[in-house]
Amino acid sequence: YPDERYLKMVMELKPEQATLVPDPPHVLTSNAGWDTQKHKGFLTDIIGQLKEAGVRTSIFAEPDEAIIEGAALVGTDRVELYTEMYATGYLKDPQLAVSNYVRAANKAKELGLGINAGHDLDLKNLKYLKEQIPNLDEVSIGHALFCDALYLGLENTIQLYLRELQ
């Protein structure tokens, strides 16, 4: 969440990318993407500050074409598609589960935005997502990667995830 603490840290460290999520700092994990229309002014201001500092920006977004259009209007460089709904629906019907993500990714590409994805991605569902959205720039994988690493070792786990993305 782009509060003062976060912005201060980003300005000091100057990472390659800052990903903005709408959840306040006390929340354990994300549960929604930004409403780019409702938070247009706030996001435009924060993204402007980050870009002025030379930091690429990505905003956490639902797989909705209107939200993606709003992301382009606030000036972000990338969107990170919030993939919990994909992951939840994947085992039941992969094609249906990914359909909104494909449309959102196509809209993002059309608007010149980079495409990231993250939340509940794992070794079971990652490859299919990458096959359906071949222009993914980056994926964020946290919990599953570390859980797999407990059993398989970190180096093996990273290689398995990289193989799924090829």
C-alpha positions in Angstrom: 0.0 0.0 0.0 1.5 3.3 -1.0 1.5 5.0 2.4 4.2 7.4 3.6 6.3 4.6 5.0 6.2 2.7 1.7 6.9 5.7 -0.4 9.8 6.8 1.8 11.4 3.3 1.5 10.9 3.2 -2.3 12.4 6.7 -2.7 15.4 5.7 -0.7 16.0 2.3 -2.3 14.9 3.1 -5.9 13.9 -0.4 -6.9 13.4 -1.3 -10.5 9.6 -1.6 -9.9 7.1 -0.7 -7.2 3.9 -2.6 -7.2 0.9 -0.8 -5.6 -1.8 -2.8 -3.8 -4.9 -1.4 -2.3 -4.6 -3.2 1.0 -3.5 -1.2 4.0 -0.3 -2.3 5.8 -2.0 -4.4 8.5 -3.6 -6.8 6.0 -1.7 -10.1 5.6 -2.4 -10.7 1.9 -4.2 -9.0 -0.9 -7.8 -9.7 -1.6 -8.7 -7.3 -4.4 -7.2 -5.0 -7.0 -7.5 -1.3 -7.3 -10.7 0.4 -8.4 -8.9 2.7 -10.9 -11.9 4.9 -11.4 -12.6 5.5 -7.7 -8.9 6.0 -6.9 -7.9 7.8 -10.1 -6.6 11.0 -8.4 -4.7 9.2 -5.7 -3.1 6.7 -8.1 -2.2 9.4 -10.6 -0.4 11.4 -7.9 1.5 8.4 -6.4 2.5 7.0 -9.8 3.7 10.4 -10.8 6.0 10.6 -7.8 7.4 7.2 -8.4 8.0 7.8 -12.1 9.7 11.1 -11.3 12.0 9.1 -9.2 12.7 6.7 -12.1 10.8 3.7 -10.6 8.6 1.6 -12.9 5.1 1.2 -11.5 2.7 -1.7 -11.5 -0.8 -1.7 -9.9 -2.7 -4.7 -8.7 -5.8 -5.0 -10.8 -8.8 -7.1 -11.3 -9.1 -8.8 -14.8 -11.7 -6.2 -16.0 -11.2 -4.2 -19.2 -12.6 -1.0 -17.7 -10.2 -1.3 -14.7 -7.3 -1.9 -17.2 -8.3 1.2 -19.2 -8.3 3.1 -15.9 -4.9 1.8 -15.1 -3.6 3.3 -18.4 -5.2 6.6 -17.5 -3.5 6.9 -14.1 -0.1 6.4 -15.9 1.1 3.1 -14.6 3.6 1.2 -16.6 2.2 -2.3 -15.8 -0.8 -4.0 -14.3 -0.5 -7.0 -12.1 -3.5 -9.1 -12.7 -5.0 -10.4 -9.4 -5.2 -14.1 -10.1 -7.0 -15.6 -7.1 -10.2 -16.1 -9.1 -8.2 -17.8 -11.8 -6.5 -20.1 -9.3 -9.8 -20.9 -7.6 -11.6 -21.8 -10.9 -8.6 -23.5 -12.6 -9.3 -27.0 -11.3 -12.9 -26.9 -12.3 -12.7 -25.3 -15.7 -9.3 -23.8 -16.8 -10.7 -22.2 -20.0 -13.5 -20.4 -18.2 -11.2 -19.5 -15.3 -8.7 -17.8 -17.6 -11.0 -16.1 -20.0 -11.3 -12.7 -18.2 -7.6 -12.6 -17.8 -7.0 -13.1 -21.5 -9.3 -10.3 -22.3 -7.7 -8.0 -19.7 -4.2 -8.9 -20.8 -5.2 -8.2 -24.4 -6.6 -4.8 -23.4 -3.4 -4.0 -21.4 -1.2 -4.9 -24.4 -3.4 -2.8 -26.7 -2.9 0.2 -24.3 0.8 -0.3 -24.1 0.9 -1.6 -20.5 3.1 -4.4 -19.3 1.5 -7.4 -17.8 2.3 -9.1 -14.5 0.2 -11.6 -12.6 0.1 -12.8 -9.1 -1.9 -14.4 -6.2 -2.3 -18.2 -5.6 -0.2 -19.2 -8.6 1.5 -22.5 -8.2 3.1 -25.4 -10.2 -0.4 -26.7 -11.1 -1.9 -23.6 -12.7 1.1 -21.4 -13.8 1.9 -23.1 -17.1 -1.7 -22.8 -18.4 -1.8 -19.1 -17.5 1.4 -18.5 -19.3 0.2 -20.4 -22.4 -3.0 -18.4 -22.5 -1.2 -15.1 -21.8 2.2 -15.5 -23.6 3.0 -11.8 -23.1 3.3 -12.0 -19.3 6.3 -9.9 -18.2 6.4 -11.1 -14.6 4.7 -13.4 -12.1 4.6 -13.0 -8.3 4.7 -16.3 -6.5 5.1 -16.3 -2.8 3.4 -18.9 -0.6 3.4 -21.8 -3.0 7.0 -21.3 -3.9 8.1 -21.4 -0.3 5.9 -24.3 0.5 7.2 -26.3 -2.4 10.8 -25.4 -1.4 10.3 -26.9 2.0 9.9 -30.3 0.3 11.9 -29.9 -2.9 14.6 -27.5 -1.9 14.8 -23.9 -3.0 17.0 -24.3 -6.0 14.9 -27.2 -7.4 11.7 -25.3 -6.8 12.9 -22.2 -8.6 13.9 -24.4 -11.6 10.5 -26.0 -11.6 8.7 -22.7 -11.7 11.0 -21.3 -14.4 10.3 -24.4 -16.5 6.6 -23.8 -16.2 7.1 -20.3 -17.6 9.1 -21.4 -20.7 
